[in-house]
Amino acid sequence: MTPSTGEIAEPLGAFLGGQVEDLTRLSGGASRETFSFGLRTASQAVEPLIMQRVRSGQIVGRFSMESEASLLRAAALNGVPVAEVVAATNDPSVLGAPFIVVRRLQGETIARRILRDGSFASARSRLIGQSADALARIHAIDPDTVPELVAEDQLDALRQMYDLLEPTMGPHPAFELGFRRLDLSRPPSQAVSVLHGDFRLGNLLIDQEGLVAAIDWELAHLGDPMEDLAWFSIRAWTFGGEGEVAGVGSIDALLSSYERSSGGVVDRGAFQWWRCFETLRWGVICMMQAHAHLSGASRSVELATIGRRVCETEYDLLRLLR
């Protein structure tokens, strides 16, 4: 059972060496709970902080909270805009599950506000270049900094996930075609880099001047840098905006900006392969969310709504494969 905010405040304050005030549960993802709070220190100053805690019942993967803290510190040293880490522990005895605490930053994550609010007009004009630079800096992090990060064959792993879902969710010929075409046209292997794993609107904190921080690093892993660039540019993350990337810019602007920041040359063919793959990946994720709702494992209108996007993603994939 998830402890209440009252049950969390005292042990969290003891762990951090201060008094926790105004502990408030925020909206969170499927795997983590997010809280904002103030920490009153011995000097009576109040530090605004954010805590993310693994949800009760979730299996903690190989990439632990302490490793995430190490990655965030390495990212900061490499010039990536991130929140400063205050503390992290894998020990579940403190709050019942591993958690990480970072300094609270000011900004917006809700895509529709970022794309439509006039106060973000300047931010929208800068977002592609700032994001490309952040990704180049992420990909330049020394993988030895976080030895728990692992690499795996992404297409094979996705196929295994799909095969587990197919008996209950039914066949999806468009996805089958995608798997076959992608398997027959794999691009040459690139250097293995540190990847954010979920770099997109919703996981970017943005203010009126642009990108403040990349957040939600729990899917970080090692792999081809094109993964991050392609995931950022699939249609699902345009949120109705006119631009091909994040609803605000073009793919050419993203790749050209990335080349300037990284000093390398992007293989456009490899990028297109990864864009097809990431669209397929999102489709399989939509299947997973639908299955979680329909099976009764996690009854949720949100999951059901995401599940209905499978057909939308099939259409996107067929257009890209063409």
SVG drawing of the C-alpha trace seen along z (x, -y; Angstrom):
<svg xmlns="http://www.w3.org/2000/svg" viewBox="-12 -36 46 52">
<polyline fill="none" stroke="black" stroke-width="0.4" points="0.0,0.0 1.3,-3.5 2.0,-5.5 0.2,-8.8 2.0,-12.2 1.9,-12.4 3.7,-9.0 6.3,-10.1 7.2,-13.6 8.9,-12.7 11.2,-9.9 12.0,-12.0 12.9,-15.0 15.1,-12.8 16.9,-11.4 17.5,-14.8 18.4,-16.5 15.6,-19.0 11.9,-19.5 9.6,-18.7 6.8,-21.2 3.9,-21.3 4.5,-17.8 2.1,-17.6 1.6,-14.6 1.8,-15.7 0.6,-13.8 3.1,-11.0 3.8,-8.3 3.0,-4.7 6.1,-3.7 6.8,-6.6 5.0,-8.9 6.1,-12.6 5.9,-15.0 6.8,-18.6 7.8,-20.0 9.9,-22.5 12.8,-21.4 13.4,-23.8 17.1,-23.6 18.9,-24.5 19.3,-28.0 15.5,-28.3 15.9,-28.6 13.3,-26.6 14.6,-24.8 12.0,-23.9 12.5,-20.3 11.0,-17.4 10.9,-13.8 10.2,-10.8 9.5,-7.5 9.0,-4.1 5.4,-3.1 4.4,-0.4 4.4,3.0 6.7,1.9 9.7,4.1 12.9,2.0 15.0,2.6 18.7,2.7 18.9,-1.1 18.5,-2.2 17.8,-5.5 21.4,-5.9 22.5,-5.2 20.1,-7.8 21.5,-10.3 25.0,-9.5 23.8,-10.0 22.2,-13.3 25.4,-14.5 27.4,-13.4 24.8,-15.1 25.1,-18.3 28.9,-18.3 28.5,-17.8 26.3,-20.9 22.9,-19.1 20.1,-21.2 19.0,-19.0 17.7,-19.5 20.4,-19.3 20.4,-16.1 20.1,-16.5 19.9,-12.9 19.0,-9.4 18.8,-5.9 18.0,-2.4 17.2,-1.5 13.4,-0.8 13.4,-1.0 13.4,-4.8 10.1,-5.4 9.1,-1.9 10.7,-2.2 13.7,-3.7 13.5,-7.4 15.5,-10.5 15.3,-14.1 16.2,-17.0 15.9,-20.8 12.6,-22.2 12.8,-24.2 10.2,-26.6 8.7,-25.7 5.9,-24.0 5.7,-20.4 2.1,-20.3 2.4,-20.2 -0.8,-22.0 0.2,-25.0 3.7,-25.1 2.3,-24.9 -0.6,-27.2 0.1,-29.8 1.4,-33.1 3.8,-33.5 5.8,-30.5 6.2,-31.9 9.9,-32.7 10.5,-29.3 8.9,-27.6 11.3,-29.3 14.3,-28.1 13.2,-24.6 14.5,-22.6 18.0,-24.1 18.1,-23.8 16.9,-20.2 19.4,-19.2 22.2,-20.6 20.9,-18.9 20.8,-15.6 24.3,-16.0 25.6,-16.6 23.7,-13.6 25.2,-11.4 28.7,-12.6 28.5,-11.4 31.1,-8.7 29.1,-5.4 31.5,-4.3 30.0,-7.0 27.0,-4.8 28.0,-1.2 24.4,0.1 23.2,-1.3 22.9,1.6 22.5,1.9 20.2,4.5 18.9,5.1 15.9,2.8 14.1,4.4 14.4,7.9 13.3,6.7 10.2,5.0 9.4,8.1 9.4,10.2 7.0,7.7 4.7,7.7 4.6,11.5 3.6,11.6 0.7,9.3 -0.5,10.7 -2.4,13.8 -4.7,11.7 -4.7,8.4 -5.0,10.0 -2.8,9.7 -1.9,6.3 -0.7,6.7 0.7,3.2 3.0,3.9 3.9,7.3 4.9,5.6 6.9,3.0 8.9,5.7 9.6,7.5 10.7,4.4 12.8,3.1 14.5,6.5 15.5,6.6 16.9,3.1 18.8,2.6 21.3,-0.3 25.0,0.2 25.7,0.2 26.7,-3.2 28.8,-4.0 27.1,-3.1 26.1,-6.2 24.2,-7.2 20.6,-7.8 17.8,-9.6 15.3,-7.0 12.2,-9.2 13.2,-12.7 10.0,-14.4 7.4,-17.0 6.0,-16.1 9.5,-15.2 10.9,-18.6 10.6,-21.5 10.2,-24.7 9.8,-28.3 9.4,-31.5 13.0,-31.4 13.0,-27.7 14.4,-24.5 15.0,-24.5 15.7,-20.8 15.3,-17.3 13.4,-15.2 12.2,-11.6 15.4,-9.7 14.1,-6.2 14.3,-4.8 18.0,-5.8 20.1,-3.1 22.9,-2.6 22.3,-2.6 22.4,-4.4 22.0,-8.2 19.4,-8.1 17.0,-6.4 16.6,-9.7 16.4,-11.9 13.8,-9.7 11.7,-9.3 11.6,-13.0 10.3,-13.4 7.4,-10.8 4.0,-12.3 2.6,-11.2 4.7,-13.9 3.6,-16.8 0.4,-17.1 -1.5,-18.6 1.2,-21.2 2.1,-22.0 5.8,-21.2 7.2,-17.7 9.2,-17.7 7.5,-18.5 4.9,-20.4 7.3,-23.4 10.0,-22.6 11.2,-20.5 13.2,-17.3 15.9,-19.1 16.2,-21.8 16.6,-19.2 19.2,-17.1 21.2,-20.2 21.2,-21.6 22.3,-18.3 25.2,-18.1 26.4,-21.5 26.3,-20.7 27.8,-17.2 30.3,-17.9 29.2,-14.7 27.1,-13.9 23.7,-12.3 23.0,-9.4 19.5,-10.4 18.7,-6.8 19.6,-5.5 17.5,-8.2 14.5,-7.3 14.9,-3.6 14.8,-4.6 11.8,-6.9 9.9,-3.9 11.1,-1.8 10.1,-4.4 6.6,-4.7 6.3,-1.0 7.5,-1.1 4.8,-3.6 2.2,-1.4 3.3,1.6 3.3,-0.6 -0.3,-1.5 -1.2,2.2 0.4,2.7 -1.7,-0.1 -4.9,1.3 -4.0,4.7 -3.4,3.4 -6.9,1.9 -8.8,4.7 -7.2,7.4 -8.3,5.7 -4.7,5.4 -5.0,1.6 -8.5,0.3 -8.0,-3.3 -9.7,-5.6 -6.2,-7.1 -4.9,-3.7 -8.0,-2.9 -7.6,-6.2 -4.0,-5.5 -4.9,-2.0 -7.3,-3.4 -4.4,-5.1 -3.1,-1.8 -4.9,-2.3 -3.6,-5.9 0.0,-4.5 -0.6,-1.8 -1.5,-4.6 1.6,-6.6 3.8,-3.5 2.4,-2.6 3.0,-6.2 6.6,-6.1 7.3,-2.6 6.0,-3.9"/>
</svg>
